[in-house]
Amino acid sequence: MIRVESRNGEPLEKTLRRFKKRCEKEGLTKDIKKCMFYEKPSEMKRREARKLEKRLLQERTAATR
């Protein structure tokens, strides 16, 4: 659970901004967006394959440098 306490004399907007940043760091916002819509298993496999392909390509280009 993400917890942010307001500092002495800190405006609410600044506290909310810190909370949002922590949520992004934890990956909570990505997870929520991902779960908003149903993704078919075939689409999930395709997305994972593209992600793997991209990572392998980056590793190959980094190794040749």
mmCIF file as gemmi writes it, N, C-alpha and C atoms, coordinates in Angstrom:
data_model
loop_
_atom_site.group_PDB
_atom_site.id
_atom_site.type_symbol
_atom_site.label_atom_id
_atom_site.label_alt_id
_atom_site.label_comp_id
_atom_site.label_asym_id
_atom_site.label_entity_id
_atom_site.label_seq_id
_atom_site.pdbx_PDB_ins_code
_atom_site.Cartn_x
_atom_site.Cartn_y
_atom_site.Cartn_z
_atom_site.occupancy
_atom_site.B_iso_or_equiv
_atom_site.pdbx_formal_charge
_atom_site.auth_seq_id
_atom_site.auth_asym_id
_atom_site.pdbx_PDB_model_num
ATOM 1 N N . MET Axp A 1 ? 0.838 -1.173 0 1 0 ? 1 A 1
ATOM 2 C CA . MET Axp A 1 ? 0 0 0 1 0 ? 1 A 1
ATOM 3 C C . MET Axp A 1 ? 0.883 1.236 0 1 0 ? 1 A 1
ATOM 4 N N . ILE Axp A 2 ? 0.568 2.168 -0.855 1 0 ? 2 A 1
ATOM 5 C CA . ILE Axp A 2 ? 1.349 3.392 -0.968 1 0 ? 2 A 1
ATOM 6 C C . ILE Axp A 2 ? 0.806 4.407 0.023 1 0 ? 2 A 1
ATOM 7 N N . ARG Axp A 3 ? 1.708 4.98 0.789 1 0 ? 3 A 1
ATOM 8 C CA . ARG Axp A 3 ? 1.294 5.92 1.827 1 0 ? 3 A 1
ATOM 9 C C . ARG Axp A 3 ? 2.146 7.188 1.727 1 0 ? 3 A 1
ATOM 10 N N . VAL Axp A 4 ? 1.474 8.333 1.723 1 0 ? 4 A 1
ATOM 11 C CA . VAL Axp A 4 ? 2.165 9.62 1.675 1 0 ? 4 A 1
ATOM 12 C C . VAL Axp A 4 ? 1.56 10.496 2.751 1 0 ? 4 A 1
ATOM 13 N N . GLU Axp A 5 ? 2.406 11.002 3.623 1 0 ? 5 A 1
ATOM 14 C CA . GLU Axp A 5 ? 1.917 11.882 4.683 1 0 ? 5 A 1
ATOM 15 C C . GLU Axp A 5 ? 2.237 13.325 4.32 1 0 ? 5 A 1
ATOM 16 N N . SER Axp A 6 ? 1.306 14.19 4.637 1 0 ? 6 A 1
ATOM 17 C CA . SER Axp A 6 ? 1.484 15.608 4.354 1 0 ? 6 A 1
ATOM 18 C C . SER Axp A 6 ? 2.523 16.193 5.3 1 0 ? 6 A 1
ATOM 19 N N . ARG Axp A 7 ? 3.428 16.948 4.739 1 0 ? 7 A 1
ATOM 20 C CA . ARG Axp A 7 ? 4.447 17.6 5.56 1 0 ? 7 A 1
ATOM 21 C C . ARG Axp A 7 ? 3.869 18.864 6.172 1 0 ? 7 A 1
ATOM 22 N N . ASN Axp A 8 ? 4.535 19.364 7.161 1 0 ? 8 A 1
ATOM 23 C CA . ASN Axp A 8 ? 4.056 20.54 7.881 1 0 ? 8 A 1
ATOM 24 C C . ASN Axp A 8 ? 3.937 21.744 6.949 1 0 ? 8 A 1
ATOM 25 N N . GLY Axp A 9 ? 2.72 22.245 6.758 1 0 ? 9 A 1
ATOM 26 C CA . GLY Axp A 9 ? 2.491 23.432 5.936 1 0 ? 9 A 1
ATOM 27 C C . GLY Axp A 9 ? 2.539 23.167 4.436 1 0 ? 9 A 1
ATOM 28 N N . GLU Axp A 10 ? 2.537 21.902 4.035 1 0 ? 10 A 1
ATOM 29 C CA . GLU Axp A 10 ? 2.613 21.569 2.613 1 0 ? 10 A 1
ATOM 30 C C . GLU Axp A 10 ? 1.219 21.638 1.989 1 0 ? 10 A 1
ATOM 31 N N . PRO Axp A 11 ? 1.095 22.268 0.832 1 0 ? 11 A 1
ATOM 32 C CA . PRO Axp A 11 ? -0.214 22.324 0.17 1 0 ? 11 A 1
ATOM 33 C C . PRO Axp A 11 ? -0.661 20.935 -0.3 1 0 ? 11 A 1
ATOM 34 N N . LEU Axp A 12 ? -1.961 20.765 -0.41 1 0 ? 12 A 1
ATOM 35 C CA . LEU Axp A 12 ? -2.532 19.481 -0.809 1 0 ? 12 A 1
ATOM 36 C C . LEU Axp A 12 ? -2.086 19.088 -2.208 1 0 ? 12 A 1
ATOM 37 N N . GLU Axp A 13 ? -1.957 20.056 -3.116 1 0 ? 13 A 1
ATOM 38 C CA . GLU Axp A 13 ? -1.552 19.758 -4.496 1 0 ? 13 A 1
ATOM 39 C C . GLU Axp A 13 ? -0.173 19.106 -4.54 1 0 ? 13 A 1
ATOM 40 N N . LYS Axp A 14 ? 0.731 19.599 -3.707 1 0 ? 14 A 1
ATOM 41 C CA . LYS Axp A 14 ? 2.093 19.058 -3.687 1 0 ? 14 A 1
ATOM 42 C C . LYS Axp A 14 ? 2.094 17.628 -3.117 1 0 ? 14 A 1
ATOM 43 N N . THR Axp A 15 ? 1.261 17.393 -2.118 1 0 ? 15 A 1
ATOM 44 C CA . THR Axp A 15 ? 1.152 16.056 -1.544 1 0 ? 15 A 1
ATOM 45 C C . THR Axp A 15 ? 0.588 15.084 -2.573 1 0 ? 15 A 1
ATOM 46 N N . LEU Axp A 16 ? -0.425 15.516 -3.312 1 0 ? 16 A 1
ATOM 47 C CA . LEU Axp A 16 ? -1.001 14.674 -4.356 1 0 ? 16 A 1
ATOM 48 C C . LEU Axp A 16 ? 0.013 14.361 -5.443 1 0 ? 16 A 1
ATOM 49 N N . ARG Axp A 17 ? 0.828 15.34 -5.802 1 0 ? 17 A 1
ATOM 50 C CA . ARG Axp A 17 ? 1.858 15.134 -6.821 1 0 ? 17 A 1
ATOM 51 C C . ARG Axp A 17 ? 2.853 14.067 -6.363 1 0 ? 17 A 1
ATOM 52 N N . ARG Axp A 18 ? 3.247 14.119 -5.083 1 0 ? 18 A 1
ATOM 53 C CA . ARG Axp A 18 ? 4.17 13.109 -4.565 1 0 ? 18 A 1
ATOM 54 C C . ARG Axp A 18 ? 3.529 11.724 -4.58 1 0 ? 18 A 1
ATOM 55 N N . PHE Axp A 19 ? 2.231 11.667 -4.247 1 0 ? 19 A 1
ATOM 56 C CA . PHE Axp A 19 ? 1.512 10.402 -4.27 1 0 ? 19 A 1
ATOM 57 C C . PHE Axp A 19 ? 1.465 9.825 -5.679 1 0 ? 19 A 1
ATOM 58 N N . LYS Axp A 20 ? 1.164 10.656 -6.667 1 0 ? 20 A 1
ATOM 59 C CA . LYS Axp A 20 ? 1.098 10.201 -8.053 1 0 ? 20 A 1
ATOM 60 C C . LYS Axp A 20 ? 2.447 9.674 -8.524 1 0 ? 20 A 1
ATOM 61 N N . LYS Axp A 21 ? 3.526 10.358 -8.153 1 0 ? 21 A 1
ATOM 62 C CA . LYS Axp A 21 ? 4.858 9.915 -8.557 1 0 ? 21 A 1
ATOM 63 C C . LYS Axp A 21 ? 5.194 8.558 -7.953 1 0 ? 21 A 1
ATOM 64 N N . ARG Axp A 22 ? 4.809 8.356 -6.7 1 0 ? 22 A 1
ATOM 65 C CA . ARG Axp A 22 ? 5.063 7.06 -6.067 1 0 ? 22 A 1
ATOM 66 C C . ARG Axp A 22 ? 4.259 5.957 -6.746 1 0 ? 22 A 1
ATOM 67 N N . CYS Axp A 23 ? 3.02 6.274 -7.134 1 0 ? 23 A 1
ATOM 68 C CA . CYS Axp A 23 ? 2.185 5.29 -7.835 1 0 ? 23 A 1
ATOM 69 C C . CYS Axp A 23 ? 2.825 4.909 -9.161 1 0 ? 23 A 1
ATOM 70 N N . GLU Axp A 24 ? 3.374 5.88 -9.872 1 0 ? 24 A 1
ATOM 71 C CA . GLU Axp A 24 ? 4.036 5.599 -11.144 1 0 ? 24 A 1
ATOM 72 C C . GLU Axp A 24 ? 5.281 4.753 -10.94 1 0 ? 24 A 1
ATOM 73 N N . LYS Axp A 25 ? 6.058 5.05 -9.899 1 0 ? 25 A 1
ATOM 74 C CA . LYS Axp A 25 ? 7.267 4.28 -9.622 1 0 ? 25 A 1
ATOM 75 C C . LYS Axp A 25 ? 6.941 2.831 -9.303 1 0 ? 25 A 1
ATOM 76 N N . GLU Axp A 26 ? 5.861 2.602 -8.596 1 0 ? 26 A 1
ATOM 77 C CA . GLU Axp A 26 ? 5.461 1.247 -8.232 1 0 ? 26 A 1
ATOM 78 C C . GLU Axp A 26 ? 4.837 0.497 -9.4 1 0 ? 26 A 1
ATOM 79 N N . GLY Axp A 27 ? 4.498 1.213 -10.464 1 0 ? 27 A 1
ATOM 80 C CA . GLY Axp A 27 ? 3.885 0.576 -11.618 1 0 ? 27 A 1
ATOM 81 C C . GLY Axp A 27 ? 2.384 0.403 -11.465 1 0 ? 27 A 1
ATOM 82 N N . LEU Axp A 28 ? 1.816 1.077 -10.496 1 0 ? 28 A 1
ATOM 83 C CA . LEU Axp A 28 ? 0.385 0.939 -10.223 1 0 ? 28 A 1
ATOM 84 C C . LEU Axp A 28 ? -0.456 1.516 -11.351 1 0 ? 28 A 1
ATOM 85 N N . THR Axp A 29 ? -0.059 2.663 -11.881 1 0 ? 29 A 1
ATOM 86 C CA . THR Axp A 29 ? -0.853 3.285 -12.942 1 0 ? 29 A 1
ATOM 87 C C . THR Axp A 29 ? -0.838 2.431 -14.21 1 0 ? 29 A 1
ATOM 88 N N . LYS Axp A 30 ? 0.309 1.827 -14.526 1 0 ? 30 A 1
ATOM 89 C CA . LYS Axp A 30 ? 0.383 0.937 -15.695 1 0 ? 30 A 1
ATOM 90 C C . LYS Axp A 30 ? -0.518 -0.269 -15.518 1 0 ? 30 A 1
ATOM 91 N N . ASP Axp A 31 ? -0.502 -0.823 -14.314 1 0 ? 31 A 1
ATOM 92 C CA . ASP Axp A 31 ? -1.314 -2.007 -14.042 1 0 ? 31 A 1
ATOM 93 C C . ASP Axp A 31 ? -2.8 -1.688 -14.137 1 0 ? 31 A 1
ATOM 94 N N . ILE Axp A 32 ? -3.202 -0.55 -13.636 1 0 ? 32 A 1
ATOM 95 C CA . ILE Axp A 32 ? -4.609 -0.157 -13.691 1 0 ? 32 A 1
ATOM 96 C C . ILE Axp A 32 ? -5.047 0.046 -15.134 1 0 ? 32 A 1
ATOM 97 N N . LYS Axp A 33 ? -4.231 0.74 -15.92 1 0 ? 33 A 1
ATOM 98 C CA . LYS Axp A 33 ? -4.569 0.956 -17.326 1 0 ? 33 A 1
ATOM 99 C C . LYS Axp A 33 ? -4.633 -0.364 -18.079 1 0 ? 33 A 1
ATOM 100 N N . LYS Axp A 34 ? -3.751 -1.29 -17.752 1 0 ? 34 A 1
ATOM 101 C CA . LYS Axp A 34 ? -3.719 -2.58 -18.422 1 0 ? 34 A 1
ATOM 102 C C . LYS Axp A 34 ? -4.978 -3.389 -18.113 1 0 ? 34 A 1
ATOM 103 N N . CYS Axp A 35 ? -5.493 -3.262 -16.908 1 0 ? 35 A 1
ATOM 104 C CA . CYS Axp A 35 ? -6.659 -4.047 -16.489 1 0 ? 35 A 1
ATOM 105 C C . CYS Axp A 35 ? -7.985 -3.384 -16.848 1 0 ? 35 A 1
ATOM 106 N N . MET Axp A 36 ? -7.954 -2.198 -17.422 1 0 ? 36 A 1
ATOM 107 C CA . MET Axp A 36 ? -9.204 -1.503 -17.743 1 0 ? 36 A 1
ATOM 108 C C . MET Axp A 36 ? -9.972 -2.209 -18.858 1 0 ? 36 A 1
ATOM 109 N N . PHE Axp A 37 ? -9.263 -2.812 -19.796 1 0 ? 37 A 1
ATOM 110 C CA . PHE Axp A 37 ? -9.895 -3.458 -20.936 1 0 ? 37 A 1
ATOM 111 C C . PHE Axp A 37 ? -9.437 -4.907 -21.019 1 0 ? 37 A 1
ATOM 112 N N . TYR Axp A 38 ? -10.315 -5.745 -21.506 1 0 ? 38 A 1
ATOM 113 C CA . TYR Axp A 38 ? -9.963 -7.153 -21.678 1 0 ? 38 A 1
ATOM 114 C C . TYR Axp A 38 ? -9.028 -7.301 -22.862 1 0 ? 38 A 1
ATOM 115 N N . GLU Axp A 39 ? -8.001 -8.082 -22.667 1 0 ? 39 A 1
ATOM 116 C CA . GLU Axp A 39 ? -7.053 -8.366 -23.74 1 0 ? 39 A 1
ATOM 117 C C . GLU Axp A 39 ? -7.096 -9.862 -24.025 1 0 ? 39 A 1
ATOM 118 N N . LYS Axp A 40 ? -7.358 -10.191 -25.269 1 0 ? 40 A 1
ATOM 119 C CA . LYS Axp A 40 ? -7.44 -11.598 -25.642 1 0 ? 40 A 1
ATOM 120 C C . LYS Axp A 40 ? -6.075 -12.262 -25.435 1 0 ? 40 A 1
ATOM 121 N N . PRO Axp A 41 ? -6.082 -13.557 -25.096 1 0 ? 41 A 1
ATOM 122 C CA . PRO Axp A 41 ? -4.81 -14.256 -24.896 1 0 ? 41 A 1
ATOM 123 C C . PRO Axp A 41 ? -3.886 -14.197 -26.108 1 0 ? 41 A 1
ATOM 124 N N . SER Axp A 42 ? -4.455 -14.251 -27.325 1 0 ? 42 A 1
ATOM 125 C CA . SER Axp A 42 ? -3.616 -14.19 -28.523 1 0 ? 42 A 1
ATOM 126 C C . SER Axp A 42 ? -2.945 -12.81 -28.634 1 0 ? 42 A 1
ATOM 127 N N . GLU Axp A 43 ? -3.659 -11.757 -28.271 1 0 ? 43 A 1
ATOM 128 C CA . GLU Axp A 43 ? -3.074 -10.413 -28.303 1 0 ? 43 A 1
ATOM 129 C C . GLU Axp A 43 ? -1.985 -10.272 -27.246 1 0 ? 43 A 1
ATOM 130 N N . MET Axp A 44 ? -2.208 -10.908 -26.096 1 0 ? 44 A 1
ATOM 131 C CA . MET Axp A 44 ? -1.223 -10.859 -25.026 1 0 ? 44 A 1
ATOM 132 C C . MET Axp A 44 ? 0.075 -11.539 -25.47 1 0 ? 44 A 1
ATOM 133 N N . LYS Axp A 45 ? -0.048 -12.715 -26.123 1 0 ? 45 A 1
ATOM 134 C CA . LYS Axp A 45 ? 1.13 -13.431 -26.612 1 0 ? 45 A 1
ATOM 135 C C . LYS Axp A 45 ? 1.859 -12.614 -27.67 1 0 ? 45 A 1
ATOM 136 N N . ARG Axp A 46 ? 1.094 -11.977 -28.548 1 0 ? 46 A 1
ATOM 137 C CA . ARG Axp A 46 ? 1.686 -11.162 -29.609 1 0 ? 46 A 1
ATOM 138 C C . ARG Axp A 46 ? 2.456 -9.979 -29.013 1 0 ? 46 A 1
ATOM 139 N N . ARG Axp A 47 ? 1.864 -9.353 -27.995 1 0 ? 47 A 1
ATOM 140 C CA . ARG Axp A 47 ? 2.518 -8.208 -27.35 1 0 ? 47 A 1
ATOM 141 C C . ARG Axp A 47 ? 3.808 -8.649 -26.655 1 0 ? 47 A 1
ATOM 142 N N . GLU Axp A 48 ? 3.755 -9.791 -25.961 1 0 ? 48 A 1
ATOM 143 C CA . GLU Axp A 48 ? 4.942 -10.309 -25.285 1 0 ? 48 A 1
ATOM 144 C C . GLU Axp A 48 ? 6.035 -10.667 -26.293 1 0 ? 48 A 1
ATOM 145 N N . ALA Axp A 49 ? 5.645 -11.233 -27.441 1 0 ? 49 A 1
ATOM 146 C CA . ALA Axp A 49 ? 6.619 -11.601 -28.469 1 0 ? 49 A 1
ATOM 147 C C . ALA Axp A 49 ? 7.303 -10.355 -29.026 1 0 ? 49 A 1
ATOM 148 N N . ARG Axp A 50 ? 6.523 -9.307 -29.267 1 0 ? 50 A 1
ATOM 149 C CA . ARG Axp A 50 ? 7.114 -8.053 -29.765 1 0 ? 50 A 1
ATOM 150 C C . ARG Axp A 50 ? 8.061 -7.454 -28.74 1 0 ? 50 A 1
ATOM 151 N N . LYS Axp A 51 ? 7.681 -7.549 -27.465 1 0 ? 51 A 1
ATOM 152 C CA . LYS Axp A 51 ? 8.518 -7.017 -26.394 1 0 ? 51 A 1
ATOM 153 C C . LYS Axp A 51 ? 9.841 -7.779 -26.322 1 0 ? 51 A 1
ATOM 154 N N . LEU Axp A 52 ? 9.768 -9.107 -26.438 1 0 ? 52 A 1
ATOM 155 C CA . LEU Axp A 52 ? 10.964 -9.946 -26.427 1 0 ? 52 A 1
ATOM 156 C C . LEU Axp A 52 ? 11.852 -9.637 -27.625 1 0 ? 52 A 1
ATOM 157 N N . GLU Axp A 53 ? 11.239 -9.504 -28.802 1 0 ? 53 A 1
ATOM 158 C CA . GLU Axp A 53 ? 11.982 -9.201 -30.019 1 0 ? 53 A 1
ATOM 159 C C . GLU Axp A 53 ? 12.722 -7.865 -29.892 1 0 ? 53 A 1
ATOM 160 N N . LYS Axp A 54 ? 12.052 -6.879 -29.333 1 0 ? 54 A 1
ATOM 161 C CA . LYS Axp A 54 ? 12.651 -5.553 -29.153 1 0 ? 54 A 1
ATOM 162 C C . LYS Axp A 54 ? 13.835 -5.621 -28.184 1 0 ? 54 A 1
ATOM 163 N N . ARG Axp A 55 ? 13.674 -6.376 -27.102 1 0 ? 55 A 1
ATOM 164 C CA . ARG Axp A 55 ? 14.739 -6.506 -26.11 1 0 ? 55 A 1
ATOM 165 C C . ARG Axp A 55 ? 15.949 -7.214 -26.708 1 0 ? 55 A 1
ATOM 166 N N . LEU Axp A 56 ? 15.707 -8.282 -27.478 1 0 ? 56 A 1
ATOM 167 C CA . LEU Axp A 56 ? 16.811 -9.013 -28.103 1 0 ? 56 A 1
ATOM 168 C C . LEU Axp A 56 ? 17.562 -8.141 -29.108 1 0 ? 56 A 1
ATOM 169 N N . LEU Axp A 57 ? 16.826 -7.337 -29.859 1 0 ? 57 A 1
ATOM 170 C CA . LEU Axp A 57 ? 17.433 -6.437 -30.83 1 0 ? 57 A 1
ATOM 171 C C . LEU Axp A 57 ? 18.32 -5.412 -30.117 1 0 ? 57 A 1
ATOM 172 N N . GLN Axp A 58 ? 17.855 -4.886 -28.999 1 0 ? 58 A 1
ATOM 173 C CA . GLN Axp A 58 ? 18.639 -3.924 -28.236 1 0 ? 58 A 1
ATOM 174 C C . GLN Axp A 58 ? 19.912 -4.567 -27.673 1 0 ? 58 A 1
ATOM 175 N N . GLU Axp A 59 ? 19.771 -5.811 -27.211 1 0 ? 59 A 1
ATOM 176 C CA . GLU Axp A 59 ? 20.949 -6.516 -26.683 1 0 ? 59 A 1
ATOM 177 C C . GLU Axp A 59 ? 21.979 -6.783 -27.776 1 0 ? 59 A 1
ATOM 178 N N . ARG Axp A 60 ? 21.482 -7.137 -28.972 1 0 ? 60 A 1
ATOM 179 C CA . ARG Axp A 60 ? 22.403 -7.383 -30.094 1 0 ? 60 A 1
ATOM 180 C C . ARG Axp A 60 ? 23.135 -6.118 -30.5 1 0 ? 60 A 1
ATOM 181 N N . THR Axp A 61 ? 22.421 -5.005 -30.564 1 0 ? 61 A 1
ATOM 182 C CA . THR Axp A 61 ? 23.08 -3.749 -30.972 1 0 ? 61 A 1
ATOM 183 C C . THR Axp A 61 ? 24.045 -3.276 -29.884 1 0 ? 61 A 1
ATOM 184 N N . ALA Axp A 62 ? 23.735 -3.54 -28.624 1 0 ? 62 A 1
ATOM 185 C CA . ALA Axp A 62 ? 24.631 -3.153 -27.543 1 0 ? 62 A 1
ATOM 186 C C . ALA Axp A 62 ? 25.89 -4.014 -27.54 1 0 ? 62 A 1
ATOM 187 N N . ALA Axp A 63 ? 25.75 -5.274 -27.925 1 0 ? 63 A 1
ATOM 188 C CA . ALA Axp A 63 ? 26.901 -6.184 -27.948 1 0 ? 63 A 1
ATOM 189 C C . ALA Axp A 63 ? 27.86 -5.858 -29.086 1 0 ? 63 A 1
ATOM 190 N N . THR Axp A 64 ? 27.34 -5.303 -30.176 1 0 ? 64 A 1
ATOM 191 C CA . THR Axp A 64 ? 28.215 -4.991 -31.312 1 0 ? 64 A 1
ATOM 192 C C . THR Axp A 64 ? 28.973 -3.691 -31.119 1 0 ? 64 A 1
ATOM 193 N N . ARG Axp A 65 ? 28.599 -2.923 -30.188 1 0 ? 65 A 1
ATOM 194 C CA . ARG Axp A 65 ? 29.287 -1.624 -29.96 1 0 ? 65 A 1
ATOM 195 C C . ARG Axp A 65 ? 30.557 -1.777 -29.228 1 0 ? 65 A 1
